[in-house]
Amino acid sequence: MSRENIALHARSIFLQGLLLALPNELPAFALALSEKLVTLDKYARQSNTTRLAFLMGFVQAISELEAIVIGITSAMQLNEIIQAWHQAHYLDDFASWSEQDADILDPSKWKQS
């Protein structure tokens, strides 16, 4: 994309925190993510890493990305994210983790409860 002078930035890489939530604390509209998060946590434990490190590995695997935008609520969160960025882990098949449900992927469609 750099040849066309286009910069690709990703925002909400944690899906506004859903991807970092405990599976049993997901809101009703996102319960479909629960099984994936449980499995990802299992892989993380087996790999002696964290779910956050796998999420960072996914983002780093997108070579077209020039920048990411994240939201934090504390300096501790920022430090955890920076540490995970430097300890990123990669899954062999990120595609198997994809989610297609627009009701989950698009925050404007989230039902407030």
C-alpha positions as semicolon CSV with decimal commas, in nm:
position;residue;x (nm);y (nm);z (nm)
1;M;0,000;0,000;0,000
2;S;0,291;0,235;0,052
3;R;0,342;0,257;-0,323
4;E;0,000;0,419;-0,348
5;N;0,074;0,652;-0,054
6;I;-0,196;0,486;0,153
7;A;-0,137;0,423;0,520
8;L;-0,344;0,153;0,687
9;H;-0,419;0,205;1,056
10;A;-0,621;-0,034;1,273
11;R;-0,833;0,083;1,560
12;S;-1,015;-0,107;1,830
13;I;-0,784;-0,405;1,786
14;F;-0,927;-0,552;2,105
15;L;-1,283;-0,496;1,983
16;Q;-1,333;-0,232;2,250
17;G;-1,213;-0,473;2,518
18;L;-1,429;-0,773;2,424
19;L;-1,127;-0,978;2,319
20;L;-0,966;-0,917;2,658
21;A;-1,275;-0,994;2,867
22;L;-1,312;-1,309;3,071
23;P;-1,533;-1,547;2,873
24;N;-1,792;-1,564;3,151
25;E;-1,811;-1,183;3,166
26;L;-1,899;-1,122;2,802
27;P;-2,218;-0,927;2,736
28;A;-2,507;-1,126;2,592
29;F;-2,454;-1,003;2,234
30;A;-2,095;-1,138;2,238
31;L;-2,148;-1,479;2,398
32;A;-2,058;-1,643;2,067
33;L;-1,696;-1,538;2,135
34;S;-1,682;-1,728;2,462
35;E;-1,570;-2,064;2,322
36;K;-1,301;-1,901;2,109
37;L;-1,166;-1,707;2,406
38;V;-1,161;-2,017;2,627
39;T;-0,969;-2,206;2,358
40;L;-0,730;-1,917;2,301
41;D;-0,661;-1,899;2,675
42;K;-0,589;-2,273;2,672
43;Y;-0,339;-2,228;2,386
44;A;-0,184;-1,935;2,571
45;R;-0,133;-2,143;2,887
46;Q;0,016;-2,428;2,682
47;S;0,252;-2,180;2,514
48;N;0,340;-2,011;2,844
49;T;0,208;-1,679;2,718
50;T;-0,106;-1,467;2,731
51;R;-0,412;-1,408;2,519
52;L;-0,288;-1,050;2,477
53;A;0,041;-1,176;2,329
54;F;-0,155;-1,382;2,075
55;L;-0,369;-1,080;1,987
56;M;-0,054;-0,877;1,933
57;G;0,088;-1,154;1,717
58;F;-0,221;-1,137;1,499
59;V;-0,186;-0,762;1,456
60;Q;0,186;-0,789;1,384
61;A;0,117;-1,054;1,120
62;I;-0,073;-0,797;0,912
63;S;0,223;-0,654;0,724
64;E;0,012;-0,383;0,559
65;L;-0,060;-0,215;0,893
66;E;0,140;0,099;0,955
67;A;-0,008;0,185;1,295
68;I;-0,258;0,074;1,556
69;V;-0,481;0,285;1,779
70;I;-0,560;0,152;2,124
71;G;-0,757;0,276;2,419
72;I;-0,635;0,234;2,774
73;T;-0,766;0,321;3,117
74;S;-0,438;0,311;3,310
75;A;-0,062;0,323;3,278
76;M;-0,057;-0,041;3,390
77;Q;-0,269;-0,140;3,088
78;L;-0,035;0,048;2,857
79;N;0,266;-0,130;3,007
80;E;0,096;-0,470;2,966
81;I;0,020;-0,392;2,602
82;I;0,376;-0,278;2,532
83;Q;0,514;-0,591;2,698
84;A;0,278;-0,814;2,498
85;W;0,378;-0,634;2,178
86;H;0,740;-0,731;2,240
87;Q;0,643;-1,087;2,340
88;A;0,392;-1,145;2,060
89;H;0,307;-1,506;1,979
90;Y;0,176;-1,631;1,650
91;L;-0,081;-1,896;1,576
92;D;-0,035;-2,120;1,275
93;D;-0,383;-2,048;1,145
94;F;-0,527;-1,712;1,238
95;A;-0,805;-1,759;0,982
96;S;-0,966;-2,031;1,192
97;W;-1,025;-1,768;1,463
98;S;-1,214;-1,528;1,238
99;E;-1,553;-1,392;1,337
100;Q;-1,806;-1,287;1,075
101;D;-2,101;-1,178;1,290
102;A;-2,151;-0,805;1,228
103;D;-2,354;-0,781;1,548
104;I;-2,031;-0,859;1,734
105;L;-1,780;-0,686;1,506
106;D;-1,961;-0,354;1,471
107;P;-1,995;-0,167;1,802
108;S;-2,272;0,050;1,656
109;K;-2,484;-0,265;1,648
110;W;-2,417;-0,361;2,008
111;K;-2,731;-0,380;2,211
112;Q;-2,705;-0,183;2,532
113;S;-2,825;-0,377;2,834
